[in-house]
Amino acid sequence: MISQAQTAVRTVHAGLIGSGIQRSRTPAMHVEEARCNGIECRYDLIDLDVLGVGADALPGLIRQAQDDGFAGLNITHPCKQAATHEVDELSEHAEALGAINTIVFRDGRRIGHNTDWWGFASGFRRGVPGAHVGNVVLIGAGGAGVAVAHALATLGAQTIRVFDIDPQRTARLVAQLAPHHAACRFEAGEDMAQALRQADGLAHATPTGMVGHPGLPIDPDLLEQRHWVAEVVYFPLETALLQAAAQRGCRVVNGGGMAVYQAVGAFELFTGIAPDVERMIRHFGSLGEGGGI
């Protein structure tokens, strides 16, 4: 039976604003899932690099999309934090994270959401069901790291030790998230070996291992079979870190789940329809080695 929401939404216009996004898989995921729901979806790439502009053009680009009747926008690097200043309202999670990846236009207002954290949490639960997250090591305190830390704390982490080459970035993550998670202790990591001896698992949220950024973020000999290891990188899906972890018997989670589930959340926000997650995962896998959300 076709729901009232499905009959009401016949055409949806959305887009993605960011830099270097020409190989993004997001348009294909939205267009195909819309088609499967009887919706015509137009999804535009608004690439700052192609336009020859910087993040300072964001206010005008958002305004133009709203004037053109878009249902909403996805936002990616380098605009996620700046975009928080261009909306009328932030969701609870977007406010906690200080960054948005989705804007919904509704009744003349702009509502900012963050589906990145939910994407990681959902992909994690699917990839390693039942995994214990009491004590976690997190590598990377940038935008992805903040989303991952928020997700892990929401999943019940009690201690998250954060390692980043920039101590100030780590301090900002701790200061930002601590007020929102009284039951979780966020700490700047000092000794990786000691931290992993105490940890249930490792979450990696830097570009290391991505195409163009080869290598490993840690000495893989520090990993033990009891650890789970989760990535945000999905290009390639099987990074050097995940290969090394799997060889040591660890349960692993690639970045594909986060990539798909953030789109799942955005699709429902744009259309009011809960998409078929399994179908979107299959479609994501059929797209080959794309690059960038």
C-alpha positions in Angstrom: 0.0 0.0 0.0 1.3 3.5 -0.9 1.4 5.8 2.0 0.0 9.4 2.0 3.5 10.7 2.3 4.5 8.8 -0.8 1.6 10.2 -2.9 2.2 13.7 -1.6 5.8 14.0 -2.5 6.1 13.6 -6.3 9.2 15.8 -7.0 12.1 16.6 -4.8 15.0 18.9 -5.6 18.1 18.7 -3.4 21.8 19.3 -3.7 25.2 19.0 -2.1 27.5 22.0 -1.4 31.2 21.3 -0.9 34.7 21.3 -2.4 35.9 18.6 -4.8 32.6 16.6 -4.8 32.4 15.5 -8.4 32.9 11.9 -7.5 30.3 11.9 -4.7 28.0 8.9 -4.5 25.3 10.9 -2.7 23.4 12.0 -5.8 23.1 8.5 -7.1 21.9 7.2 -3.8 19.2 9.8 -3.5 18.0 9.7 -7.1 17.7 5.9 -7.1 16.0 5.6 -3.8 13.6 8.4 -4.8 12.8 6.5 -8.0 12.0 3.3 -6.1 9.5 5.3 -4.0 7.8 6.8 -7.0 9.5 10.2 -6.7 11.3 12.2 -9.3 14.5 13.5 -7.6 16.9 16.1 -9.0 20.1 16.3 -7.0 22.6 19.0 -7.9 26.3 19.1 -7.1 27.2 22.6 -6.1 31.0 22.3 -6.2 33.0 25.3 -4.8 36.0 24.2 -6.8 34.0 24.1 -10.1 32.4 27.5 -9.3 35.8 28.9 -8.4 34.6 30.2 -5.0 35.4 29.6 -1.4 33.3 28.8 1.7 32.5 32.5 1.9 30.1 32.0 -0.9 28.0 29.6 1.2 25.3 32.2 2.4 24.5 33.1 -1.2 24.5 29.5 -2.4 22.1 28.4 0.4 19.9 31.4 -0.3 19.8 30.6 -4.1 18.8 27.0 -3.4 16.0 28.0 -1.1 14.7 30.6 -3.6 14.9 27.8 -6.3 12.5 25.6 -4.3 15.0 23.0 -3.0 13.7 20.6 -0.4 17.1 20.8 1.2 20.8 20.6 0.9 23.6 18.3 2.1 26.7 20.1 3.3 30.2 18.7 3.2 33.8 19.9 3.6 34.7 22.7 4.1 31.3 24.2 5.0 29.9 22.0 7.8 30.7 24.4 10.6 30.1 27.6 8.7 26.7 26.4 7.7 25.5 26.4 11.3 25.4 30.2 11.1 23.1 30.1 8.0 20.1 28.3 9.5 17.2 29.4 11.7 17.3 26.3 13.9 19.6 23.5 14.8 18.6 20.0 15.8 19.7 18.8 19.2 22.5 16.7 17.8 23.7 19.4 15.4 23.9 21.8 18.2 26.0 19.4 20.2 28.3 18.8 17.3 28.6 22.4 16.1 28.4 21.2 12.5 25.7 20.3 10.1 25.6 18.1 7.0 22.0 18.6 6.1 19.7 21.7 5.8 15.9 21.3 5.4 13.9 24.1 3.9 10.5 24.2 5.5 7.8 26.9 5.7 10.4 29.6 4.9 12.8 28.4 7.6 16.1 26.6 7.5 16.6 23.7 9.9 20.1 22.3 10.3 20.7 18.6 11.0 23.7 16.3 11.4 23.2 12.8 10.1 27.0 11.9 10.2 27.0 10.8 13.8 23.9 8.7 13.3 25.4 7.3 10.2 28.5 6.1 12.1 26.3 4.8 15.0 24.0 2.8 12.7 26.9 1.4 10.6 28.7 0.4 13.8 25.7 -1.4 15.2 25.2 -3.2 11.9 28.9 -4.1 11.5 29.7 -5.3 15.0 26.4 -6.1 16.7 26.7 -6.4 20.5 30.2 -4.9 20.6 31.2 -3.4 24.0 32.0 0.3 23.8 32.9 1.0 27.4 36.4 2.2 26.8 37.3 3.5 23.3 40.4 4.9 21.6 39.6 7.5 18.9 42.1 8.8 16.4 41.2 12.1 14.9 39.6 15.1 16.5 38.4 16.9 13.3 34.8 17.1 12.1 34.6 13.4 11.5 36.2 12.7 14.9 33.7 14.9 16.7 30.8 13.0 15.0 32.3 9.6 15.9 32.9 10.6 19.5 29.4 11.9 19.8 28.1 8.6 18.3 30.2 6.4 20.6 29.1 8.4 23.7 25.5 8.1 22.6 26.0 4.3 22.2 27.2 4.1 25.8 30.9 4.7 25.8 32.2 5.6 29.3 35.7 6.7 28.4 36.9 8.0 25.0 40.7 8.7 24.7 41.3 11.0 21.8 44.5 11.1 19.8 45.2 13.9 17.3 48.4 15.6 16.0 46.8 18.9 17.0 46.4 19.2 20.8 44.2 22.2 20.4 41.8 20.3 18.2 41.6 17.6 20.8 40.9 20.1 23.5 38.1 21.6 21.4 36.5 18.2 21.0 36.6 17.5 24.7 35.2 21.0 25.6 32.5 20.7 23.0 31.1 17.3 23.8 31.7 16.9 27.5 28.7 19.1 28.5 26.4 16.9 26.4 27.5 13.5 27.8 27.7 13.5 31.5 28.2 9.7 31.6 31.2 9.7 29.3 34.7 10.9 30.1 36.6 12.5 27.1 40.4 12.6 27.5 43.3 13.7 25.5 45.3 10.5 24.7 49.0 10.4 25.6 50.2 6.8 25.3 48.6 4.8 22.5 49.9 1.4 23.6 48.6 1.9 27.1 45.3 3.3 25.9 44.7 0.3 23.6 45.6 -2.2 26.4 42.7 -0.7 28.3 40.3 -0.3 25.3 37.5 -2.3 23.9 38.1 -0.9 20.5 39.6 1.7 18.1 37.7 4.2 16.0 39.7 5.9 13.2 38.5 9.3 11.9 41.4 10.7 9.8 42.1 10.6 6.1 45.0 8.1 6.6 44.4 5.0 4.5 42.3 6.9 2.0 43.3 7.0 -1.7 45.9 9.7 -1.8 46.7 9.3 1.9 48.3 5.8 2.1 49.5 4.3 5.3 48.5 3.2 8.8 47.5 5.6 11.7 49.0 3.3 14.3 51.4 0.3 14.7 49.1 -2.6 14.0 51.0 -4.8 16.4 49.2 -2.8 19.2 45.9 -4.4 18.1 44.6 -7.5 19.9 42.0 -10.0 18.7 39.6 -8.8 21.4 39.5 -5.3 19.8 37.0 -4.1 17.3 38.2 -1.5 14.7 35.9 1.0 13.0 36.8 3.3 10.0 35.2 6.4 8.6 37.2 6.1 5.4 35.3 4.2 2.6 37.5 4.9 -0.4 38.7 2.2 -0.4 36.4 0.2 1.8 39.2 -2.1 3.0 41.9 0.2 4.2 45.3 -0.9 5.3 44.2 -0.5 9.0 41.2 -2.8 8.5 43.3 -5.3 6.6 45.9 -5.4 9.5 43.1 -5.6 12.1 41.3 -8.4 10.3 44.6 -10.4 10.1 44.8 -10.1 13.9 41.3 -11.5 14.3 39.6 -8.2 15.2 36.0 -7.5 14.3 36.1 -4.6 11.8 33.6 -2.0 10.5 34.4 -0.2 7.2 33.3 3.4 6.4 30.6 2.4 4.0 28.0 2.1 6.7 28.5 5.7 7.8 28.4 6.9 4.2 25.1 5.1 3.5 23.3 5.8 6.7 24.1 9.5 6.6 22.3 9.5 3.2 19.4 7.4 4.7 18.9 10.1 7.3 19.1 13.0 4.9 16.7 11.3 2.4 14.0 10.9 5.1 14.5 14.6 6.1 14.1 15.7 2.5 11.2 13.5 1.6 9.4 12.5 4.8 9.7 8.9 3.7 11.8 6.3 5.5 13.9 4.7 2.8 14.7 1.0 2.3 18.1 0.8 4.1 19.0 -2.6 2.7 18.2 -1.4 -0.9 20.4 1.7 -0.4 23.3 -0.4 0.9 23.0 -2.7 -2.1 23.0 0.3 -4.4 25.9 1.9 -2.7 27.9 -1.3 -3.2 27.0 -1.3 -6.9 28.5 2.1 -7.5 32.1 0.9 -7.4 35.0 2.9 -6.0 33.5 6.4 -5.8 35.2 9.0 -3.8 33.7 11.4 -1.2 30.3 11.4 0.4 
